[in-house]
Amino acid sequence: MAAILVRVQTRVGQARVSVQLTDTLETLAAKLQQELPSLPQFKLSRDPAHKDYLGPANASVKQLGLQHGDRIFADHSAEAVADAAGPAAPSKSHIVGMTLSGKEVVEIVEASPAKTARVPAKDVKLDEVDEILAKEDGREQLKDQESKRGFGSASIDSMAVEPYDERLLKQKDVKLMSFHAHLRKLKSVQGGGKFSELKRHDFGTYGEVGGKGGQEKGWGERAVAMSRIPKPMTLNRQKFRHVDRVEISDPAILDKFLDAWRQTGAMRYGYMYGHYEVDTQVPLGIVAVVRAIYEPPQGCAADGVNMDDDTHGETIDKTASLLGMRKLGWIFLDLEVFEGDASKFVCSRGKDSYFLRSNETVLAAHLQNMNPSPCKECDDGVYGSKFVTVVVTGNEQNELDYRAYQVSQQAMDLEQAEGILEFTTQLDKCRVAQPSENRYVPAIFYQDISEFGNQTTHSANPYLPVDYLVVSVNGPTFPQQVDANSVYTSSFPIENRMQAMQTGGMLKQHLNNPENKPFRPTGQLKTLSDFHMIMYLACNPHFWGSASEAAQGLEQLCGAVRTKDAGKATELMQSPLWTALLATVGSASSFGSGAAGGSSSSMGAAFGEFGAGTGPVRPSTAGGGGDFSDQAEQLSQMGFDKKKALEILQIVNGNMELAL
């Protein structure tokens, strides 16, 4: 008997099944499963609405009335699966292939993977400043805007305008609108309405099958869904920014940061800690207020910095949160003085060269991806970042200058797609990775204005200008009057510096401050309100005793400093926790003034005035046999072998400079 062909329409495509008239419906379903292995459990019906299901299972094709060329429909919706006796396990397959970075991976994927669900807006916890700005009206009235109507002063000409209005931004001399102003424009009629959403560029995910039954073969002979292939990107200059201004709460913070360069001439970087506030100078703007700079372990040279691993990074962030601060961004030096005049600095950055180098841009994008900004208007629950980049360099007048930047969301998306964005030896250009057999790179374009005023599109093959990824931020600026209650003293040595090491002896010297007396509560609070001392205690919990005692002591210490409560500071310094800490500090530095004491005094003398060079450090005259484990621990944190460091310290009687 001749076979007939039955067409079966499914959600994953159409199949043609060859059956005999004597075959049962069960046989037809089995052959369909072979044609489309990715098809889950299903039911067959005569109509697309699935109102007339075929059955029973043992009925023949002839009994069901199916003829050659007939089309039936497979229902594999959620209701159909729920009606079945039991859910069928989705078919899985092992896929071997490459990630975008070229690393070989083995994945087990389902034939019909579920799409990533949108993060509910109620589950997104916004930053405090975002919650404040979301409730603000944001509209302002233009200055010197008189009514052109004769029937009253409150007319359409004198009404308040939206925060994204170009007239308002021009009047306030704001080049880029704030992020919240951009959201208001997006939700306006002009931007698309209240249902408009922010979209991040999706560069696709390898290892997923789908499309038409997962039959498409991707790069490297891998099954790739057509919907997951990365789409082309056109780079545009971002017209908004997440942070509008950077403010340094005390100029002494930057002076202390520059002190290491003044003494060594080596470049340096650090992380800025503080909080975000509403910027009254920009409509719905945000200002990052820097209150301290933490300097992580780093290898410094005159022409660059190596960023070493920081084992205490999480501890620093956690302790900063106890102080009411968070990581705001990073700051680095790029200074070169003239040979004949050391007071003038070479200007290497500007509109004719570059604002950020290509490697700095890629690194800034990486750091912003590590610190995303929560957002309810994006499916991922995050969009952009408030993490800023500050460069200390020379300006056009050859003076010391500070400049703040961010990179765009498109730069963050490019960096997040592994291996697409690369830095080059051409400082003003980034490179787009070339596609290969196992790595697909979409087409990337950027738009420019020609000399005739026309908009032209160029292919980033393989280079693109860095300027398309950089967003300018105002500042850093300084307050007109420094608030003494909001700044931290900085008499304790700064972490990870060679000129003045943080040791138990230095801690003892800091706590022996003449102002630290029981009858002077404000002096006690000032002694405790040292950011670098607090971080030193947080990274060395053995001073407190046990881990639980360290956590309790840090919480009380940070609480007193955060609230500027002299009573709480006095209460802490009279507690058994503080008494035990003083005993530990005293024993740690009890090996005499020859080792830590002599070194500390010479370092402290050089710590007074900025720019003052350190004099020669004399070797210690104390006898050997001291306990130099504290200094050895400091050297081990810098990357030296602790056992060898201890042996050398025994030889030089604990003199850190000679040991180094």
Buried (B, 14 or more C-beta within 10 A) or exposed (E): EEEBEBEBEBBBBBBEBEBBBEBBBEBBBEBBBEBBEBBBBBBBBBEEEBEEEBEEEEBBBBEBEBEEEBEBBBBBBEEBBEEEEEEBEBBEBEBEBBBBEEEEEEBEBBBBBEEEEEBEEEEBEBBEBBEBBEEEEBBBEBEEBEBEEEEEEEEEEBEBBBBBBEEBBEBEEBEBBBBBBBBBBBBBEEBEEEEBEBEBBBBBBBBBBBBEBBEBEBBBEBBBBEEBBBEEBEBEBBEBBBBBBBBBBBEBBBEBBBBBBEBBEBBBBBBBBBBBBBBEEBBBBBBBBBBBBBBBBBEBEEEEBEEBEBEBBEBBBEBBEBBBBBBBBBBBBBBBBEEEEEEBBBBBBEEEEBBBBBBBBBBBBBBBBEBBBBBBBBBBBBBBBBBBBBBBBBBEEBEBBBBBBBBBBBBBBBBBBBBBBBBBEBBBBBBBBEEEEBBBBBBBBBEEEEEEEEEEEEEBEBBBBBBBBBBEBBBBBBEEEBEEEBBBBBBBBBBBBBBBBBBBBBBBBBBEBEEBEEEBBEBBBBBBBBBBBBBBBBBBBEBBBEEEBBBBBBEBBBBBBBEBBBEBBBBBBEBEBBEBBBEBBEEBBEBBBBBBBBBBEBBBEBBEEEEEEBEEBEBBEBEBEBBBBBBBBBBBBBEBEBEEBBEBBBEBBBBBBBBE
